[in-house]
C-alpha cells in the first residue's frame, strides 16, 4: 500500500517530528511511504532514510497542497499526525484520510468534530480519545502514541519527586 504521511518533518525535534520519524521508519518495512511535511521543510523534496519528504509550499497546515502531493505520490491513503482542527475538512473529504491525533478535551471542540467528520476512519493515541471519537459515530482504532519506549519512558525517580515534593500524582501508583 502507498501511504502519504502528513505531519512535521522527521528531522524536527518536536513531538510530532519524533513520532513521524519513529512510525515512518517502521511503516516503510511493509509499505511504500512518503511524508508531506507541513512543518520543518521548505524548498525542495529531500530523501530521509529512503523515504521521500515533500515540502509544504505555504504556511498553512497542509490543506492547500495535500491533495496535490497525494496525487503526485499516487497514495492509497493519507495518514496525518497532528492537531486536526487546523485542517480544512473540504480538502480532507477528497482523500482517504486517516488522522492519528490527540483528543484532550471533553467535550470535543466543535472545530475538531467538524474536521473529524471528513475522515475515512481514525486512530487515536489514547483510550479516552477513542471513546470521544466513537461517541460521534467515527470509526476509531486505538494506537498508543508511537514513541521509542527505550528512550521515552516513565521515570520512577521523577514520579516519586513529584509525588512527595509537589503532591502531584503521575500515572497509576
N, C-alpha and C positions, 0 to 999 in steps of 0.2 A: 504494500500500500504506500502511496506517496502522500506524505504528511507535510503541511506547512505549519510551522510553529510561530506564533505571534507573541513577542514579549521583548524584554530588554536583550541587548546583545549578550552572548555568552561570556564575553570577557569583562563585562561590567561587574564591579564589586558591590552590587546591590543584591538584595534578597532575590528578586526576580531573575537577575543575571546569573546568580549562583545556581538557582534551581534550573534555569534554562540549560546551563552547561551540564549539570548532573543528569537531567532527564533526557536531553537530546543525545548525549553520548550513549545512553542505554538504548534509546529508540533506534539509533542507526544500525544496530546489530540485526534488527528484524524488518526495518522499513527504510525506504528512501525518504530522507528528511531534509528540509530546507528551513531556514529561520528568517523570518521577516522581523528585523529589529526596529521597532518603532522608537527605541531609545538606545543610544550608545554607538550608533554608526551612521555617519553621513558620507556623502560622496558616492563611492562605487561599491560593488559587491566584493566580498572577500571570502576566502575559504578559512574555516576553523575546524580542525580535526576532521578533515574531509567532508565537511558539511558546508554548503553554500549559505552565506549570511547576506541577505538583501537589505539595503539601507532604506530608511523612510525618507521621503522627499519633502516632508513638511513637518510642522511642529505639533500635529495632532497625534493621536494615539494609534494611528494606522488606518482609520476608517476611509480616508481619501484614496489610498493606494493598495489596500489589502486585496481588493478584487483583481487588480492588475497582476500582482505578484502571484496570486492563487492560480490565475490562468497561465502566466509565464512558466511557473513551476509545474503546471499540469497536475495540481494537487487533487487528491481524492477527498481530503478533509483538511480543515483548519483547526488547530488546537491553539487556544490563546491562554497565556498565563499572565493575568493582570487584573486590576480592578475594572470590571466590565462597564461600570457606569459612564466611563469616558467614551465608549464606542457608540457609533450611530447605528441603531437597530436596522435601519433601511439597508445599509451596506451589508450587515451580517446576514440578513434574510436571504441574500443571493448565494450564500455559501453553505456547505455542510460544515457548520461551525459547532465546535465542542469546547466551550470555555472550561478551563480548570482555574478556579477562582476562590477567593475567600468570601465568606459571608460572615460578617461580625456585627450584625445589627439585629435587633428584634424590636419592632418589626423590620423587615427588609425595606430599605428606602424605595420609594416609587420609581426612581430612575433605574435602579438595579433590576427591579421587577420588569420594567418596560423592556430593557435591553435583553434580559434573560429569556423573554418570550420569543426572541428571534433565534434562539439556539436550537440545534438539531437534538442534542442531548448535552448533559454537562457532567463534569466531575468536580466535586467539592473536596477541600482539604481537611474538612472536619466533619464529624458526625452531626454536629449542630447545623452546619451549612447544608448538609444533605437533607436533613429534616425540613429546613426552611424552604429549600427548592421544591421538595416534593409536596409541601403544603400548597404550592402554586400550581401543582399538576405538571411540573417539569421533571422528566426522567433524569435521575441523578445517580452517579456512581461515587462512592467514597474512595478516594485515593489519598492516603496520608501525604502530607507535604513532602515533595521529592528532594530531600537533602541527604548528604552522606552522613550517616549516623556515627561514623567513626570520628568525624570532625565536629558535628553539631549534635550534642547530646546533653542530657541533664547533668548538672554539676552538683553533686551531693554537698560539697562544702559551701557552695553559694546558696543552696536551698537552706542549709542549716543557719547560715549567717542571716539571711533574710527573715527566717522564722524567728530566730532569737533576738536579733538586733532591731528589727523593724516591725516585728509582729505581722509579717506578711507570709501567707501560706502559698506555696507554689506547688502545683501538682497534687497528687493524692498521697499524703503521708498518713 
